[in-house]
């Protein structure tokens, strides 16, 4: 079985160079955070030549190199780049396994006919195709095509750049034996323990007795020995290629009207864009397949490929392109079903942010409607409630003019398990019909007859104060009506009358 290992050295630094092309000729570091005490995580060769090392503080690194360029590379950006690379590599192999950031393994089983050598060393054509993908994505790295997962990884780490392939397992193991252990991603303590034994290369490790390694150095060193010696089977664990999502619409009746057909396609296109955005992808080409039903009972398929000007997640622009295509080239027969799928690439942060925050309702249209209402009915025609500091319930809120509509931003972390009750308050309490206080639970009609009489009342809950202006003494109660309503009422002791303050829903 053929295996290819792809290793991109200093992967976070390469992400910085992709964004800042001018920095390729300058000393560059990747730091933990943009502060003087931020730790240097990666340093290019130019920075290392001036004494900048991984683990130093950013302020100290600047003192060593005045022209140092620094950038923070968040984990989200690394994950996006890995997803983009994995999607590109899936075009060259159905089995791709990502390792540490910047390292990938590809399964070459059955690809001999797809990438014929044509006089090149065995597997070299496949390796050149992988290197071509790297060049298109503006990455630099090493590609090694061989037989062993560990051996190809060790050789790729030592090469750093270029393409290599091996015709036999013996040639591959001979090249891996010369790789220094310092090139591998080993635990520093394990590397130091092996160095004390005089073991600095893979071949020197393999020549040691396996039992002695397990006893003197430990299990990790013994596992490394078995991988290097080929005694342990270390199969690939590939990630399945991303699905090519498609959406379908089956029409109730055969449709030959272009406007209705475009409207029926809109729902499928919107669902397709939702699925692409959830995967962090943007559409580069929309494939539209129409199922045509001819008069003689024959069924045929019509396929169209609609390419927007740039990768997009804008459904409206795609609908316009579909309308133009179907108007200029109408279907030859009524359409019975519609299927859409997409070619896609990694979406930019701006595209995903615009798509994620795109409201279901058009807020601009709502603002225009409110402006027309204000122009016709006055500036106070549209208002919204606001909370205020007030002692009494009717004083704890107020109204202000609504200038523009703002989308709701509920926090998913604060959604309660039990649906809360809502207390609706009148701006001005309404007086209730008089009732003897001792008999208020027996047949007291607070509202209309259809709501029923009071069956249970809870309280009182006292609200007092107002001595600085006018003394207030209210006894609030929750009154349950026969129909199930719950009213919020109070007895004003100073005025000796019952009032309806609001309701609980």
Long-range contacts (C-beta under 8 A, 24 or more apart in sequence): 1-107, 1-108, 1-109, 1-147, 2-108, 2-109, 2-111, 2-112, 2-123, 2-126, 2-145, 2-146, 2-147, 3-105, 3-106, 3-107, 3-108, 3-145, 3-146, 3-147, 3-148, 3-149, 3-152, 3-236, 4-93, 4-105, 4-106, 4-108, 4-123, 4-126, 4-127, 4-130, 4-143, 4-144, 4-145, 4-146, 4-152, 5-103, 5-104, 5-105, 5-106, 5-143, 5-144, 5-146, 5-149, 5-152, 5-153, 5-155, 5-156, 6-89, 6-103, 6-104, 6-105, 6-106, 6-130, 6-134, 6-141, 6-142, 6-143, 6-156, 7-102, 7-103, 7-141, 7-142, 7-144, 7-153, 7-156, 7-157, 7-159, 7-160, 8-102, 8-103, 8-134, 8-139, 8-140, 8-141, 9-102, 9-140, 9-141, 9-142, 9-160, 9-161, 10-42, 10-44, 10-102, 11-78, 11-81, 11-101, 11-102, 12-41, 12-42, 12-73, 12-78, 12-101, 13-42, 13-44, 14-102, 14-139, 14-140, 15-73, 15-77, 15-78, 15-81, 16-71, 16-73, 17-138, 18-138, 18-139, 19-71, 20-69, 20-71, 23-69, 26-67, 26-69, 27-52, 27-65, 27-67, 27-68, 27-69, 28-68, 28-69, 28-70, 28-71, 29-58, 29-61, 29-68, 29-69, 29-70, 29-71, 30-70, 30-71, 30-72, 30-73, 31-58, 31-70, 31-71, 31-72, 32-72, 33-72, 34-58, 34-70, 34-72, 38-72, 80-280, 80-346, 83-280, 83-346, 84-137, 84-345, 84-346, 85-137, 85-139, 86-239, 87-241, 87-242, 87-346, 88-133, 88-136, 88-137, 89-130, 89-133, 90-241, 90-242, 91-133, 92-126, 92-129, 92-130, 92-133, 94-238, 94-241, 95-236, 95-238, 96-238, 96-239, 96-241, 97-236, 97-237, 97-238, 97-239, 98-239, 99-153, 100-185, 102-141, 103-153, 103-156, 105-149, 105-152, 105-153, 105-236, 105-238, 106-130, 107-236, 107-238, 108-145, 121-165, 121-167, 122-165, 122-166, 122-167, 123-165, 123-166, 124-163, 124-165, 126-165, 127-163, 127-164, 127-165, 128-163, 130-163, 131-163, 146-172, 147-172, 148-172, 148-173, 148-176, 148-230, 148-234, 149-234, 149-235, 149-236, 150-176, 150-227, 150-228, 150-234, 151-175, 151-176, 151-228, 153-184, 154-179, 154-183, 154-184, 154-202, 154-228, 155-179, 157-183, 157-184, 157-185, 158-183, 169-230, 173-230, 176-202, 176-203, 176-228, 177-201, 177-202, 177-203, 177-206, 178-202, 178-203, 181-205, 186-224, 187-220, 190-217, 190-218, 190-220, 190-221, 190-224, 193-217, 193-218, 193-221, 194-221, 202-228, 242-279, 242-281, 244-341, 244-342, 245-272, 245-275, 245-276, 245-341, 245-342, 246-272, 246-339, 246-340, 246-341, 247-271, 247-272, 247-275, 247-339, 247-340, 247-341, 248-337, 248-338, 248-339, 248-340, 249-337, 249-338, 249-339, 250-336, 250-337, 251-335, 251-336, 251-337, 251-338, 254-293, 254-334, 254-335, 254-336, 255-334, 255-335, 255-336, 256-331, 256-333, 256-334, 256-335, 258-323, 258-326, 258-327, 258-330, 261-326, 261-331, 261-335, 261-338, 262-319, 262-322, 262-323, 262-326, 264-338, 265-319, 265-322, 265-338, 265-340, 266-315, 266-319, 268-338, 268-339, 268-340, 269-315, 269-318, 269-319, 269-322, 269-340, 270-315, 272-340, 272-341, 272-342, 273-313, 273-315, 273-318, 273-355, 276-313, 276-342, 276-344, 276-347, 277-313, 277-347, 277-352, 277-355, 277-356, 280-346, 280-347, 280-352, 281-344, 281-345, 281-346, 281-347, 282-311, 282-312, 282-313, 282-344, 282-345, 282-346, 282-347, 282-348, 282-351, 283-308, 283-311, 283-312, 283-313, 283-318, 283-342, 283-343, 283-344, 284-308, 284-311, 284-342, 284-343, 284-344, 284-345, 285-342, 285-343, 286-318, 286-321, 286-322, 286-340, 286-342, 287-340, 287-341, 287-342, 287-343, 288-322, 288-325, 288-338, 288-339, 288-340, 289-338, 289-339, 289-340, 290-331, 290-335, 290-337, 290-338, 291-335, 291-336, 291-337, 291-338, 291-339, 292-331, 292-332, 292-333, 292-334, 292-335, 292-336, 293-333, 293-334, 293-335, 293-336, 294-332, 294-333, 295-333, 299-336, 300-333, 302-331, 302-332, 304-329, 311-344, 311-345, 311-347, 311-348, 311-351, 312-351, 313-347, 313-351, 313-352, 313-354, 313-355, 359-407, 361-407, 363-404, 363-405, 363-406, 363-407, 366-405, 367-404, 367-405, 370-402, 370-404, 370-405, 391-463, 391-465, 391-466, 391-472, 392-463, 392-466, 392-472, 392-474, 393-425, 393-463, 393-501, 393-502, 394-425, 394-426, 394-427, 394-428, 394-429, 394-501, 396-425, 397-425, 421-504, 421-505, 422-504, 422-505, 423-488, 423-502, 423-503, 423-504, 423-505, 424-502, 424-503, 424-504, 424-505, 425-488, 425-501, 425-502, 426-500, 426-501, 426-502, 429-490, 429-499, 429-500, 429-501, 430-499, 430-500, 431-497, 431-498, 431-499, 431-500, 432-489, 432-497, 432-498, 432-499, 432-500, 433-498, 434-497, 434-498, 435-498, 437-491, 444-479, 446-479, 446-481, 446-487, 446-489, 446-500, 447-481, 447-485, 447-487, 450-483, 451-481, 451-482, 451-483, 451-485, 452-481, 452-482, 452-483, 453-481, 453-482, 454-479, 454-480, 454-481, 454-482, 455-480, 455-481, 455-482, 456-480, 460-491, 463-490, 476-501, 478-504
